[in-house]
Amino acid sequence: MTAKAMNFKMDESEITEVRQIASVFNMTLTDVVREALHEYVDRMKADPFYRLTANVENASEEETAEILEELEGLSGTDLEIVSAERVGV
């Protein structure tokens, strides 16, 4: 895996807080951010909205609006995935 550098901005107080946490656990600031980001991305991928829309990246604006409208009307029970099947075309 190739590592690439990425820049982002944070408040100085947030950076200080993360550095303090990192030092307690004998970690680098990068390690803390990377671990937190992995956890966040995993949580987002598990979200029903993501799981239902991740495979429609090429949808038109109209199709996307229609999908979102349908999703907003669903309950938590409706969003439970009880089985999955992948069909190749």
C-alpha positions in Angstrom: 0.0 0.0 0.0 1.4 3.4 -1.0 1.1 6.1 1.6 0.3 9.6 0.5 0.4 12.9 2.5 -2.7 14.8 3.1 -3.2 18.2 4.6 -6.2 19.3 6.6 -6.9 22.1 9.1 -8.0 21.8 12.7 -8.3 24.3 15.6 -5.1 24.6 17.6 -7.0 23.5 20.7 -8.1 20.3 19.0 -4.6 19.5 17.8 -3.3 20.0 21.4 -6.0 17.8 22.7 -5.3 15.0 20.2 -1.5 15.3 20.9 -2.1 14.9 24.6 -4.3 11.8 24.0 -1.7 10.4 21.6 1.1 10.9 24.2 -0.8 9.0 26.9 -1.2 6.0 24.6 2.4 6.4 23.2 1.0 7.0 19.7 1.8 9.6 17.0 -0.8 12.2 16.1 -1.0 10.5 12.7 -1.8 7.2 14.3 -4.6 8.6 16.4 -6.1 10.4 13.4 -5.8 7.4 11.1 -7.4 5.1 13.7 -10.2 7.5 14.4 -10.8 7.9 10.6 -10.9 4.1 10.1 -13.5 3.8 12.8 -15.6 6.7 11.4 -15.5 5.3 7.9 -16.5 1.8 9.1 -19.4 3.3 11.0 -20.5 5.4 7.9 -20.3 2.3 5.7 -22.6 0.4 8.1 -25.2 3.2 7.9 -28.3 2.0 6.0 -28.3 5.1 3.8 -24.8 4.4 2.6 -25.5 0.7 2.1 -28.6 1.4 0.0 -27.0 4.1 -2.1 -23.3 3.0 -2.5 -24.0 1.1 -5.7 -25.9 3.9 -7.5 -22.9 6.3 -8.1 -23.9 6.8 -11.7 -27.5 7.7 -11.0 -28.8 10.9 -12.5 -30.0 13.8 -10.3 -33.6 12.8 -10.9 -32.8 9.1 -10.0 -30.9 10.2 -6.9 -33.7 12.5 -5.7 -36.2 9.6 -6.2 -34.0 7.2 -4.2 -33.6 9.7 -1.4 -37.3 10.4 -1.3 -38.0 6.7 -1.0 -35.4 6.2 1.7 -36.8 9.1 3.8 -40.1 7.3 4.1 -38.6 4.0 5.3 -38.6 3.0 9.0 -35.7 1.3 10.8 -37.4 -2.0 10.3 -37.7 -1.4 6.6 -34.0 -0.7 6.4 -32.9 -4.0 8.0 -31.1 -6.2 5.5 -32.3 -9.7 6.0 -30.5 -11.3 3.1 -28.2 -10.3 0.3 -27.6 -11.7 -3.2 -25.1 -10.6 -5.8 -26.0 -11.3 -9.4 -23.4 -10.8 -12.1 -24.5 -9.6 -15.5 
